[in-house]
Amino acid sequence: MSLFKARDWWSTILGEKEEFDQGCLCVADVDNSGSGQDKVIVGSYKGYLRIFNPHPVKPGDEVQPEDLLLEVQLREPILQVEVGKFVFGTEGLHLAVLHCRKLCVYAVSGTQGNVEHGNQYQIKLMYEHNLQRTACNMTYGPFGGVKGRDLICIQSMDGMLMLFEQESYAFGRFLPGFLLPGPLAYSSRTDSFITVSSCQQVESYKYQVLAFATDADERQDTEQQKLSSGKRLVVDWILNIGEQALDICVVSFNQGASSVFVLGERNFFCLKDNGQIRFMKKLDYSPSCFIPYCSVREGTINTLIANHSKILNIYQDVTLKWATQLPCIPISVKIANFQDLKGVIVTLSDDGHLQCSYLGTDPSLFQAPKVDSREINYEEMNAEMKELQKIIREATKTQDILPESEKQRDITVTAEVSADLDEESQAIDSEVKAGAVPSVTVKITIQSRVTAQKPSLAVCVQAPLAVTCDQFVFDDLEPDSSETVVLSVFLKENCSPPELEGICIVSYNTPTELNPEGIPRVSQCSFSLPLKLVCFPAQPSKAANHKLTIDTNKPPISFVTIFPDFVDPCEGDQANALGFQFLTGSKATLLASKTSQRYRIQSDQLEDLWLVTKELIHRLEEHFKKQNCKDFACTFSGSIPLQEYFELIDQHFELRLNAEKYQELLSERAVQFRAIERRLLTRFKDKTPAPLQHLDTLLEGTFREVIALADAAEENQANMFQAFAKLKSATHLVIMLISLWQKLSHDQVAILEATFLPLAEDTQELGWEETVDAAVSYLLRTCLSKSSKEQALTLSSQLSMPKDTSRLKKNITLFCDRLAKGGRLSLSTDSATQQAAVMPGGCATIPESDLEERTVIPGSTAMFANHGQTTKQKSKPDLSEDAAEETKSHEL
């Protein structure tokens, strides 16, 4: 058991769903037993009044029935309970109970029992006062220096102090400048009331000043006159503490001096009688309640301060002496003396957890047995170590992180995309210049097998796509329950998206026995969006700047079959040309050959070929999959459009350079603007007027330059976003063409995507160019290296923006060249062996003298045919690449 934990002596839970506050706890010998044993008095907002006399047989025992002396319901919420000499003619203690509109004073008495059930206790109403104003809190004491009795002062919610001389009402006074009620205490040594106002000031009012001021009830009832009359009260002293106060306590443990303790939201103050700060303590936690008590060291005071982290701190002045853990957050703390134990800490939480505890530890009676010393057998230890290492190796071989029983997901997320576009578009704030921007509905269903706490759903799509709502928060899910949400996806920015995919992520907590708050879990699923979300059918174009030809091993399929949503059914099987008009304005055309097994995609923009090419291959694969055709394959035998791809890289990089220049210019103009401001401020502060020397004109001109540069930088940022989207689309296209050309596996395609698409977003600090250059350089020095010397070269560990893109373009060209000559993509360290295993027979090392020279190794028996960048076709030795491409177009 922890040393710093409150020792439970006695505890109980009060009622069901009852609420308690700071004034609902009081400790005193309320039945005047004379034994010096305190009773615990608790009142609740439901009107229940309870009086306890704890006496457990041993610490930590459950509450006994005889511990509850009295329980009665008073029908009205109980705001505060206090014990004092409230009845005239007797110095016995009585119980004062404050309700919202009533003050009641009771006498608590016990009758000696004649049977084993024990004594009987009852309360008797001595007197009550009906209040004209809603009460907030109260304090009591010998106001005015009276002897042998206590008077009561009640603070109302509208700032009136109502004073009662036991059975009779004395007078009422309004506090000046009142807004909200604060804590209230009485200092008997200075005969003054101390409170904290809404101005975050500790204020002290003398009782004599309150008594001789004009009675508030004698004035007219208008609020304006009440406020003006209250200002006549003269405050004794004021101290600004700069924060709201939680509680005030006045203590005097000797006749020499008394101290005023104020607990703020972040500080703890100890004041003298005249309002001067004796000491203060800055708290690094949020306190909830406190109580000072007498210290064993003369001249110091101990204080208990509880916080919202369930910690009770014990201070001697400002020095932390002890800290103990509590089972709940207390809203009130008292110190009581019981028959068996003195100085018991009594705490009450807002939900009714009443506990009596003490500090310290219990002695441990356990003694560890002596261990018999024996000599170490190293052979047995080595054998045991080898066995454990074997178990560890076997355990690490398994790929499953979760046990077999947990493979089934606790929460299943499914996303269903509507087959048709929305009849009424849900596009919001779209920047697309097209007339009508379509949207498509996505229905997301969350099914839970277990209890899921705090589930939340996030829907992510890549810009320039957007969703109508991307965040959803649900109530706790019960087992075998489900939630369904519906949202729409649309094109927001004026550029084509590089991907028509989205992802749904659900985060939740699953509670366990050891962790009731739950273990964080995540479940996700992805969904694909239709192509018609970003384009619509149009007339095919005969001429285009960029053309691609995809070869297949099956006869061409009619577009009516694979593109029914883009082709009019009345055209029948004669439709071998299909046009796609993008919402951004560009157009792409898809052609199917009548004589060969080829498809051509053409467009004026390279990046617009990507989505149509991807959709064509995907629909062809789905079509032949439905017909149980397993040998369908697509290939690409043309030239990789690297030059057009490099133009997009240069455009994006130029915009990055412009952004860097704009940033530097903005920094210079901002420095100039602040320098002019300082000089103008100096001129204006000068006592002797001096001419401005056109500084105001220079300030205005600099301001206009700053605004113009900011607008230009913002426009350049928008252009850079569109350029990056185009670059990602072209990169996807290049990756697909390389994979079709070299017939790469899924793992090799994943390496390509990780190499050329490392960033989801492009920033000025970490850009696409330097990241891709580092990744391609790594592959060239590992799996695509020609010798061990290249593998020994080290790469720079720091990425920085390059001066130009020449190195990047050279590395990409070299990358494609080495793939053409038998290189294999792999992340394994034994790359040389793997590369030699896939090299055709007779191939030697890759020539590196000049990339433009495509020399053939003597004795080589294999060639990479049908590729315009690396080899020449033997059947047409003098045929150029343009002529060869033109020949292919005639074949289509």
N, C-alpha and C positions, 0 to 999 in steps of 0.2 A: 504494500500500500504506500502511496506517495506521502512523503513527509509534509509537503505543502498542500494539504487537503483538510478542509474543516471536518472535525470529528463529530459525526452525527450523534447527539445525545438524546434527542426526542424530536419527532416530526409528524406532521399530519397534512392531509389535503382537505381544504375547507370547501364543502358543498360541491355542486356541479355547475360549471360554466358561470361562476360568479366572478365579479371584477372588484379589484381592490386598488387603493391609491395610497399616497404618501401618508395621509392623516388617519388611515384606518387601523393603525396599530398603536397600542399603548401598553405600558408595563407599570404596574403599581399594586400596592396592597389594598385593593379596592374594597374588600370586605372588612377592613379594619380588624384583622385577626390579631394584630400585635406581635406576631411571630417574626416579622421582618421578611416573610416569604412573599415574593411578588406573584401577582397573577397576570396572565396575558389576556388583554382585552382586544378583540378584533371585530370591526364592523365592515359590512360590505355594501356595495351599491344596490344589492337586492333587498337591503333592509334587515339583514340578519345580524344580530348581536350575539357574540360568543365570548365566554370567559373560560379560560383553561388554567389548570393547576398541574403542570407537568411534574411527574415523579416516576420515571421508568425504573423498573427493577434493575436493569443493567443498560448501559449505553447502547442505543440503536434499537431498543425494543419498539414494537408497534404501540400505537396509542391505545390506552385502556379506556373503557367506558367511563370510569370514575374520574378521568382527567378532565372531562368536559363538565364544568360546574354549572353552566347555564347556557342555554340557547333559546333565543326568542326573536320573533320577527316583528319589526316595528313598522312595517308597511311602507315606509318611505326610505329612499336611499340615504345611507349614512356617509357623510362627507368627512367627519373627523370625530375622534373620541379623545377625551382628556379626563384626568383624575385630579381633583383638588378640593379645597375647602370652600365649597360653593353654597352652603346652607347657613343661614344666619342662626346664631345661638349655639353652634356646635363646631368643634374643630375636627370632627371626623371627616374622612375622605368620601367624596361623592363622585359619581360618574356623570360627565357632561357629554351629551350626544348632539352633534350638529347635523341637522337636515337642511334641505334646500330652503325651506321657508319656516323652519321651526328650530328652537333650541330647547332641549329637554334635559333636566337634571334628575338623576335617579339615585336612590340609596340601594346598595347591594348588601344583602344580609344572608346569613346562613343559619339553618336550624339543625341542632344536634340530632342525628338519626338514632333511632332505637333498634334498628335492624341492621343486617349486614350490608344493605345497599348504600350506607354512608349518609353524609349530610345532604340536606336539601337547601338549595339557594334560590332566591327570588329577588326581583327588583321592584322598587316602589317609586312611583313618580312623585317627586317633591314639588316641582313646579315646572312650567314651560312658558316660553315666550314665542308668540307668533310673529314672524318677521315680515315687514312690509317690502323688503327687497330680497332678491335671491342671494344667498350666502355663498361665500367662496372658502374661507378658512377662518380660524379663530386662534386667539392666544389668551392667556390668563396670568394673573399675578396680583400682588398687593398694590394696586394702582393708588397713587397718592400717598403711599407710606402707611396704609392701614395695617393693623395688627390682627393676626389670628383668622383672617379670611382672605379669599381670592375673588377678584372681580374678573369678568369676562369681556373681551373685546372681539367683535365679529367684523370681518371685512366683507363687504358685499361686492357683487360683480361690477357695480357701477362706481366703485371707489369710495364708499361711505364707511366710516368706522363707527359701529354701533356699540356703545358701552353699557353694560348691565351691572348694577350693584345688587347681585344675587337675585332676589325676587322682583326687583323693580328695574325699569328701564331708566338709565341716567340721561344720556344725550347721544347725538350723532353728529359727526363732522365729515365733510367731504375733503379728500386729499386734493391738493392743487395739481393741475396738469395731468389728471389721471387718464389713462387709456385702457390698460389691462391690469388685473390684480396680480400681485406678486406675493412671495412668502412674507410672513408677518411674525415678529417675535417681540418680546417685552424684556427690557433690562431693568431689574429692580434697583440696581445701584444708582443709575442715573434717572430712574422713573421716566423712561421714554420708550416709545414704540419705534421699531426699526423695520423697514421694508425696503424692497428694491422696486423702483418704478420702471415704466416702459422706456424711459430714457437711459436705462442701464446704469442707474445711479443708486447707491445705497443712501437712504434718507432716514433721518432721525427726528422724531417729533416729541417734544416734552408733553407729559400728561397735563401739566398745569396750563400749557398753551392751548391744548385742545379743550380743556374744561372752561376757560374764560373766553373762548371764541364764541361768536354768535351761533346759536343752535340752528342746525340745518333745517329742522322741521318748522321753525318759525318763519322761514323765508317762503317766497312764492314758489310755485311748483314748476316754473319754467326752467328748462335745462340751462339756458343762458345765464339766468340769475344764480343758479347753483354753482356754475363754474366760476362766475365772478366772485361769489361770496367765499368759495373755497380758497381763492388766492390770498385771502387775508391771513391764512395760517402761515406762521413763520417757521421754517424748518430750522432745527437746531444745528445740524451739520450735514454736508453732502460729500460723498466720495464716488467719483466716476470709475467704475470697474470695467467698462467697455464690453460687457456681455450680460446675458440674462442669467439670473440666479435660480438654482433649483431649490435651495433651502437655506434658512438662517437659523443659527442656534447661538444663544447667549449663555455662557457658563461663568461661574464664579466659585472657585474651589477654596478661596480664602477671602478674608475680609479686606485684603489690601487692594485688589484689582479684579476686574472682570474682563472678559474677552468676548468679542463678537465674531463668530465664525460664519463665513459666507461661502457656499459651494456654488461656483459658477459652472458654465458649460465646459470650460477648458482650464480653469484655474481655481485654486483654493486659497481664500484670504482669511487672515486673522487680524482683526482690527482692535484698537484700543477704545476706551469709552468715548473719546472725543473724535473718533473717525479716522485717526491716523493708522497707517498700516504697520502692524507689528511684524508680520512676515507674510509671504505668499509663496505658493508652490504651483508651478506650471505642470499640468497633468498631460501625459501622453496617451490618454484614453478618454472615453466618454463616461463620466460618472453617472450614477443613478440615485444614490442617497449617501448620507453620512451621519455620524454622531461623534462628538468629542467626549472624552471621559478623563478621569483623573489619572495622572502619571505617578509612578513611584519615584521619579526623580523630581526634586523640587525645582520650581521655575519652568517646567515644561508641561505640555499638554499632549496627550495621546488622542488620535483621531482615527476612526474607522471610516474608510471610503470604499464603497462598492461601485463596480462599473458594469457595463453591459457585456463584458467578456466573462462574466460569472467569477470575477476575482474580487476578493476582499483584501484591501491593502491597509496595513496598520502603520501609521506615521507617528513619530515623536517629534513634534513641531514640523520640520520639513524633511526629516530623515526617515526613509523607508526602513522599518524594522522587521516587517514580516509580510508575507503575502500568502493567501490561502485560497484554495479552489472551493467554490460553492456549487451546489447542484442546479441552481436556477439563478435568474437575474433578480435581485431584491429591489423593491421599490421603497422599502422602509426597514431600518435597522435600529434595534434598541439593545441595551445591556440590562440584564436582570439578575437578581439574587434569589436563588431557590434554596430549599432546606439542605439539599445534598451537595450543591455546587454554587459557588459564588462567581459572578462575572460571566454569566452565560450570554452568548451572542444570539439574539432573537432576530430572525429575518423573515420577511413576508414578501412574496412575489405577487405580480399583478393577477395571476390566475389562482391564487389561494394556497400556495405551497408555504406552510408555516413550519419553520425549523428552529430548533434550539441546538446550538453547536458550541464547541470549544476548540481552542487552539492546542497544538502540541501533537504528540505521538503516543501510541501505545507500545509498551516494551514487547519485543519479539522474544518468545520463549523457545524458538527453534534454534538449534545449534547444528551446524554442518558436521557430519561424521568425519572422522579422520580417514584420509585416503592411504591405503597401504602402498608404500613405495615399492616399485619393482623395476627391474632393469628393462631397458628398451630393446625389443627384438627388431632389428632393422630389416631383416628378411621378411618377416610378417608385414611390416609397415609397407615395404616396397610392393609386396603382392597385393595388399589391400589398395594401395594407390593405383596400381595398374587396373584393378577391377573397377574402381570408381571412374577412372579415365575412360574405360571401355563403355561403362554405362552412360557417361556424358556424351561420348561420340555417337552412341546409338540414339540418344535422345535428340541431339542436334541434327541428325539426318532427316527427321520427319519435318515435312513442310507445313503441317497444320499447327497453327499457333493455339487455336482453341481446341478443347477436347471434343471427342466425337459427339457427345451429347449436346454440345453448344453450337454445332455446325448450323443447325437451323436457326435462322435469324429470329430474334425476339420481336422485331418489328419489320414488316415487309412493306416496301414502298413501290408502288406501280404508277406509271404515268401513261395515260392514254391520250394520244393526239387525235383530234377530230379529222375525219377524212375530207371534210369540206371546209372551206374558209367561212368565217363568220358572215352572216347576212348583213349585219350592221357592224362596221369596223369599230374595234375597241382601241385603236391607236390614239395615244395621248402625246401631245407636243412633239409630233414627228417632224423632222427637218427635211424629209424627202420632198422633192419638188413635184412629184407625180400628183395627178389629180386626186386619186383615192388610194390610200395606203391600206392594204388588206391586213387582216389579223386572223390567227387560228387559235382555237380553244384547246387548252391542255387540262385534262382532268386527272388530278393526283389523288390517289387513295392510300391511306396509311392504315394497315391492319396490325394489331398488337396481339401477341399471344400471352404476354405477361403484363404486370402492372408497370406502366411507364410514367415517370414523374417529369414534369416540366418539359413536355415535348415541344419542339419548335421546328419549323420547316423553312428551308431556304432554297429558292429556285434561282439558278444561275444560267444565264446565256451570255455568249460572248458578244461584245459590242461589234458592230453597230445595232445588233438586235436588242430588244428590251421587252420587259414583261409589265403587265399592268400592276402587279403586286408581287414582290419578291420575298417577303417575310411574313410568316404566319406563326402565331403562338396559340397553343391549345391548352385546355384543362387536362389534368392527369387522366391517362387512358387506363381503363380497366381491362382485365384479361378478356380476350375474344371480342374486342370492340374495334371500331374503325372510325376514321375521320376522312372526309372528302372535301377538297377545295377545287375551285375552278378558276383558271386565269387565262389570259390571252397573251400571245407573243406577236410582236410586229417589228418592222424595220424602222428604227428611229433616226439614225444618221444617214446622210446622203451618200452612202457608199455600199458596195456589195459586201456581205459578210463572208469571211473565210471559211466558216463552218456553220452548218445548219443543225446544230446539236445543242442540247441543254442537259443539265444535271439537277437532280433533286437530292437534297441532303437533309436528313432528319437527325437531330441531336436530342438525346433524352437520358434520363437516369433510371437505372434499375435497382431498387432497394434490395438489400440483403440483411441477414441477421446481424452481421458485424457492422454493417454500414447502412443504417436506416435512411440516411439522406440520399443514398443511391450512388451507383458507379456510373460515370459518364460513358455513354455508348453512342455510336453513329451508324446510321444505315443510309444507303444512297442508291439511286438508280439513274440511268440516263435515258434520254428520249431523242428521237430524230424528228426534225421539222420538214414539212413538204417543200419541194422546190418552187411551187407556185406561190409561196409566201413572198418571194423576192422577184419573181418574173411572171410573165403571162405570154400566151401564144402570140406570134407575129409572123409576118411574111418572111420567108427565108431570103438571105442575101447571097448573091452569087460571088461577089468580090469581098475579100477580107485581107488584113495585113498579116494575121497569124493563123496557121493551119496545123492541125495534128491529125495523124492517121493511126487508128487503133486496129490491129489485126486480130482476128479470132479464128478458131478452128471449126466454126459452125456456120451454116448459111445465115445470111442476114435476116433478122426478124422485122416484121412490119411494125412501124411506129404506132399503128393503131393498137397493137397488142401490148407493147411495153410502155407507151406513153399515151394511155387513153385519156388522161386529163389535159393533154395539150393538143390532141388531134381530133378533128371533127370526124365522127364515125361514118359520115356519108362518103368520105373520100375512099374508104375501103382499103384494100391492100396496095393501092397505087401510091400511097404517101411514103416517099423515100427522102423527103426533105422537110425539116422542121425548124421553125424559127422561135427564138426566145428573146423577148423584150424585157430587159431588167428595169426595175423601178427607177434606177439611177440614170437611165437614158441609153445605155449601151445595148448592143444586140449581139447575139450569138446564133450560129446556124449549125444544125446537125444533119449530115448527109449519110445515107446508106448506099453502098455500091450495089448495082444490079447484077454485076458479073463476078465479083470477088467477095471474099468474106471480110470486108473492111468497112469501117465507119470513119467519117471525117468530121472533125469539129473545127470551126473557124470563127474568128471574131476579130474586130479591130483592136481589142485590148487583150493582152496576154492573160491578165488575171481573170478575165471573164470566161476563159476556157475551163477553169478548174471545176466549178460547180456542175456544169453540163457534163464534163467528162466523168466526174465521180458518179453522177446520177445515172449516166448511161451504163457504166460498168456494173454498178449495183443492181440496176433493173435487169440487165442481161443475166447476171449470176442468179438472181431470184427466179427468173423465168425458167432457166435450164434446171435449177434445183427442184422446181415443182414437177418437172418432167423426168426426174430421176436420172439426169445426165450428169455424171460425175467427172467426165474428162474435159469439160468446157474450160477454156483458158484464153486469156487476152495477152497479147504481146505488143511491143512497140519496137519498130525497126528504123524509125527516122532518127534525126539528129536532135539532141537535147537543146532546147532554145536558150543556150547560156547567154548569148549576147543580149537578147531582149530581157532576160532575167537580170543581167548586170545593169541595164539601164534603170530598172526599178530600184535596184540597190543604190545606184548613184543618186537618184531622185530623193530617196529617203535620207541618205547621208547628207545631201546638200541642205535639206530642211533642218537636220540636226545641227549642222554648222551655223545656219542662220539663227537657230534658237540660242546657241552659245553666244553669238555676236549680240543679239538683242539683250541677253542677260548682262553682258559686259557694259553695253551702252546704258541700260537702265541703272546699273550700279553707279556709273560715272555721273549720270544726270541727277541721281538721288543725292550723291555726295555734294554736288554743286548746289542743289536746291537747299540742303540743310545749311551749307556755308552761307548762302545769301540770307537765309532766315536768321542765322545768328547775328550777322552784321546789321540787319534791319532791327532786330530786337535791341542790340546795343545802342543804335541811334535813337530808338524810341525811349529807352530808359535814361538817356543822357539828359541832365537837367538843363543844359544850354542847347536850344534847338540848333540843328545843323542840317544842311541840305542832304537829300537822299542820294544825290549823284546817280540818278537813274537806276537805283537798286530795285525799285518797285517794278520798273519795266523789265529788268533782267529776271526778276522773280517770276513774273507772269509768263515771259517767254520760256523759261526753264520748265515751268509747270505744264505749258502746252506741249513741250517736247516730251516730257515724261508720259503724258496721256497718249500722245501719238505713238510713242515706242511701246507702251503697254498694249494698245490696240493692235499694233503690228505683231507683237509677240503672241497675242491671243489668236490672231488669224493664222500665224505660222504654226501654232500648236494644233489648230484644227486641221490644217493641211497635212501636218506630220501624222496625225491620227489616221487620215484617209490613206496616206502613202504607206503607212505600216500595215493597214488592212489589205491593200493591194499586194504588198510584198509577201504577206502571209499566204494569200491566195496563190500567188505565183510559186511560192515555196512548196505548198501542198502539191501543186501540179508537177513541179520538178521531181519531188519525191516519188510521186506515182509513176512518172515516166521512167525514172531510174529503176524502180522495182519491177515494172513490166519488161524493161529492156534486159535486166540482168536476172529476172525471175527469182527475186529475193524471197526469203522466208519471212514469216511474221516477226520473228525475233530481229532479223536484219532490218526490216522496215521500221521497227520500234527504235533501233539504233539511229537510223536516218532521221526519224522525227525528233528524237532527243538532241541530235546534232544541229539540225537546221531550224528547229522550232523550240528553243529553250525558254523563251519568255512569253508569258501571256500578255504582258503590257510592256511597252517601250518607254524608258525614262532617259533623262539626260545623264544621270549618273551611271547607269548600266544599260547600254544600248545593244541592239541586235547585232551590229557589225562585229564588235570586239568579242562578244560571246560566241558567235558562230565561228569566228576565226580561231579562237582558242580550241573549240571542240573539233574542228576539222584538222587543225594542226596536231592535236592529240592522236586522232585516227591515223594521220599520215606517218606518225612516228611510232605507232604500235602495230596494229593489225595490217596496215597498208604500207609498212616500211619495206624498203628494198634491201636493207642490210642492217647488221647489228649496230653500225655506227649511228644510224639515225635513231635507233631505239635508245642509245645512250645520251642523246641530246635532251636537255632539260627545258621545259617551257616556263615562261614567266608566270609567277604566282600572283601577279597583280594585273587586273584588267583596267585599261584606260582607253579613252576614245582615240582612235587612230587619226593620223593626219589626212589620209586618203584611203580609198578602197582597193588600191592596186594589189596589195598583199592578199587581201581576202579573195579577190577574183582569181588571182594566180593559184591560191590553194584550192579553190573550188574546181578550177580546171584540172589541176593535178589530181584531185580526188576522183573526178570522173575518168580521167585517163588511166589511173591505176585500177579502177573497177573494170574498165574495158579490157585490161590486160591480165585479168585473172585474180585480182585482189578480192579478198573476202572480208566482210564486216564481222568482227567478233570482239567481244570485250575480254576474252581470255588472254592471259599473259603469254601463253605459248602460241603466239601469232605466227611465227615463222614456220612452225611445223604445219599448222593448219593451212597456211597459204600455199606451201609446197604440195599439200595433199590435193588441192583443187586446181593447181596449175595444169594446163594441158600438156600432154607428152611432148617433149622436145623444147619447151619454153624455158628460156634462161632468165637472168635478172632483167628487171624493167629498165630500159634506157632512160636516162635523166638528163642528157646533154642539152636537149632542146625539146620543149613541148610541142612545137609546131612540126618537128621532124618525126614522122611516124616510121622509123626504121624497122625492118623485119630481121629478126635474129636468124643468122644462117643456120640451116638445118632444121628450122621450125616446120612442123607438119600441121599445125592447127592455127586458124585465124579467127578473129572475131568479126564475122562478116555482117553485112547489112547495117553498118553503123557509119554514118557520114563523117564523124569526127576522127575516127581512129584508123579506118581501113578503106581501101579502094575495092570496088567490085571487079572481079576478074573478067566477068562477061562484058563489062563496059569500062575499059581502062581509061578512056579519055573523057568520060562523062562527068561533068561538074555536078556539085550538089544541087544547084538550082535547077539544072536540066533534069536531074534524076527526080526531084520533087515535082517538076512539071509533068514528067512521064507518069508519075503515080496519079496525078490529078486527072490525066486523060483516061487512065484505067478506071477511075471512079465514074 
